[in-house]
Amino acid sequence: MLVHALIREDGTVDADELYTVANTLGMSDQQVRLCIKRLVSEGRFTHEGRGRKAELHTTTDTKRALAPNADFLRHAFQQDAGLAPWDGVWHLAAFAVPESARTARDALRETLVHLGGAPLQGGLYVCANTWEPYVEEAAHRLGTHGALTLLTTTDLRRGDTQEPAELARRLWPLQEIADRYHRLSRIAQPRLAQPRLARLTGPAELSSSALLTIAVELAAELTRAIEPDPLLPPQLLPRPWPGTQARELIAQCWAALHERDQGEARPTLFRLYADITRETADQATH
């Protein structure tokens, strides 16, 4: 997460910034070196130079993996603003991949859960959002598209349960998801002793490394909260939903980070997250 958070607009990561922020967060240089070595060996980055003078470059696979995360975050803010109401349609995906392709089968299953799906029974998953393009892209990449069936329905029942909000409560671990958003709010909440939002909006000057550290802390907690979140439509969630409040606080933090940008080569997330929240606000007012 630290490395991904420091990716710049040109797809590079400056090693000196990486080591500086990592040290501020309590990580050792050895941890950073091992992390870089692993990312390079996994084909996620290429590496030029040595030590703090080095530079990492994102690979195509890393760029592709980061793109859907922005789509999901944008959708979450649109839901919060009432711009993505649920149409009552459930989206289902079924697959029957043989044991001989177990690795691909397991990867497809993990992808469906990552995309917000919940298992109904063996090989059958349900999602409340339009996920077909993402599911098909993953199935093609894994070589399992021929074993994939996609369908939609407005009449979903499990046992005697048919009411949509009750189905959502039974299918997804909503309390665990809510707890992660409560943690995210505590990180950004201005009432804390070391409030990120208060520091960002206060009069005190903040160094470049301090801004990067705050950005990484917020990005890490946001990722921790949103990655396992199926982003259920508000109609299916308890009210009030802590995710809405947490994302509003995060939006304020990103806006403050963006305002403090002095034209330096900031990480992509400075612009990306600020753009998403600004776009959503503009859509909501028109």
N, C-alpha and C positions, 0 to 999 in steps of 0.2 A: 504494500500500500504506500509506503514511504517513497519508493522509487517511482511508482505510477503517478503519485501526486506531484512530483517534481518534473514531469515531462513538459518540455517547452513547446511553443508553437511549431518549431521546426523538427520536432520529434526527438530532440536530444535531452540528455540529463547531465548537468554539470556535476562532476564528482566532488568538487570542493564544497558546493552547496549541499550535496547529499551527506557528506561526512559531517558538516557543521550542524545541520538540522538533526541528524541522527545523534550526535553527541549531546545536543540540547535536550533531546528526548530520553537520554539515559542509555543510548546504545553505544557499544564500543566499536572502534575501527575494525576489529576482527569480525564482528557481526556483519558489518557493512560489506567487507571484502568477501565473506562467505556468501552473502546474499547476491552480490554481483556475479560471483562465479556460478552460482546456481541458475540465475536468470539467463546468463549467456549460454550455459550448457543446455538449458531447456529451449533455446532458440527464440527467446522473447526479446533479447537485445543483442547487439554487437558492441564490441568494446575497443576503444582506441586510447592509447596512452597508458600511463601508470600512475597509481596513487591518486592524490588530490588533483593532479593535472589531467586526469583521464576524462573521457567523454563517452557516454552510452548513447546508442542509437536504437530507436524502436524498430522492430521488424514488422512485416505486414501482418503476421498473426496477432501481435500485440495491438496494433491499431484497430484491427477488426474486432478484437475482444472488448476494447474500450468503447466502441461506438454504440452498441445497444444500451450500455449503462446510461448514456446521456439520454437516449430515447425514453428509458424507464423513468428517469428523474423528471424529465419534461412532462411525462404523463401524470406523475404523482402531483406535481404542482397544478396541472390543469384540473385534476380531480378536486384538489383543495379549493380552486377558484370556481368550481361549479361548471367548468367548461367541457367536462367529459362524463355526462350522465349515463347511467347504465341503461341499455336497451332491453334488458331482461333475457338476453341470449347467453346460454352457457356454451363454451367451446370445448370440444372433446377431442382427444387424440388417443388412438389405440395402436398397438404394435405387437407383432409376434415375430421376434428375432430368434433364430435357432441358437442352441447352446454353442455351436461352433463359432458363432460371432459374439460371444459373451462380452468381450471388451467393448464392442460397439453398442451392444444392447445396454450395458451399464451406463455408458456415456450418454446415450439417448435418454435414459431414465433420469439421470442427474440433470440433464439440460431441461427437461420438462419441469422438474421441481424448481430449478433456477428461474425459469420463465413464469413461475407463479402457479404451476399446476399442483393439484392434490390427487393422490391415488384413490380411485373408486374401487377397483379390484385389480387383479393381476393384469398388467399391460394396458390399463385404461385409466387415463388422467383427465381431469377437468380444470378449466380455467374460466374466470369471469370476464377476461379481456380478449380482444382480438390478438391471437398469438400465432396464427397460421404462418405468416412470412418467416418468423424466427424459427418455428418448429421445422418447417420445410428446409430452410437453409442448413440447419444442424443435421437433419436427416440425410440430405445430399452429401454433406461433408463427411459424415460417418459411414456412408454407403448403405443406409438402412431405409432409404426413401420408398423402395418397393414394398416394404413390410409395414408402411405407415398408413393408417386410415384417419381421416379428419372428418368431423361432423359437428353440427350445431343443433341445439334444442332449446325450447323454452319450457319444456316439461321434464324437469329433473326431479327424481325422487330416490331417496335412499331409505329403504324400509318404509316406515310411515311418515317420514319427514319430507316435506315438500316446500315449506315456506323458505324463501331464499336466504334470509338472514340467519335462520336456524341451521340451514344447510351449511352456510359459511362457517358458523361457529363450530359445527361438528367436523368439518373437513380440514380446517386450517388452525394452527396453534395461535390463536389471536392474542392470548395473554402473554406469551413469550415475545411476540412481535411488539406488543404495547410496551413491555418492559424495556426493550431496546430503545424505543423512542423516548421513554422517560429518562433514560441515561443520556441520550443525545441532548435533551432539553437541559439537563443539569450541567452539561459541558458548556453550553452557550448561554445559559440563564444569567441575566445581569445581576441577580441577587447574590451570587456566589462570591467568595473571597477573592478568587482569581478569575473573574468573569471575562470570557473572550470578547463578548459583545461590548462590554464597558471599556475594555482596553482599546478596541478598534475604533470606537466612537468618541473616546476621550481626547483631551488636548495633548497628551504626552506623545513625544516622537517615538516611533518604533523602528528598530533597525530592520534591514532587509531579512536577516536571519530570523528575527522575531516574528515578522509577518509570515515567512515561510513556515515556521514552526506552528503557528496558530492555524494556518491553512491546512497543514498536514493533520493536526489533531482533529480538526473539524471534519476533514475528508475521511479520515479513518473511522470516526464514530458514525458519520452519515452512511458510509459503506456497510459498517457493521449492522446498522438498522435497516437499510433499504434492500440489501441483497436477499435476505430471506423473506422479505415482505412481498406477498402476491399482488399487492396494490389493488385490493378489492375495491369496487366502487363504494362510495360513501353510503349508499342505500343498504349495503350488506354489513356495515360496521357498527359497533356500539358508539353511542354519542355521549359525551364528546370523545373524539378519537385522538389519542396523544400524538399520532403521526402528523396531524395537521398543525398543531402548535409547534412541534419540534421543527418542522420544515419552515414555518414562518420565522422562527428565530434564526435558523440557518440562512435563510434568504437575507435577513438583515445583516448578518455577519459577512456574507459574500459581497453584498453591496458596499459595506464599509471597507472591505479588503480592496475592492475594485477602485473605490475613490482614493485610496492611499497609493494606488499605482502611479509611479512617477515616470512611466514610459520605459521602464526597464524590461528586459526579456523575462517576463514573469512566466510561471508554469501555465499550461493550457487551462487548468481548472479555474484559475482566477477569472479568465474571460468566459469560459464555458458555463460555469455555474451562475455567474452574474448575468449572462445573456439569457439563460433559461428563465430565471426569475423575472427579469425585465420584460421578456417577451410575454410571459404569462400575465403580468400586471397590465401590459398594454392591451392584450386581448380581452381581459376582464372589464376594462373601462370603455370598450367600444361595442 
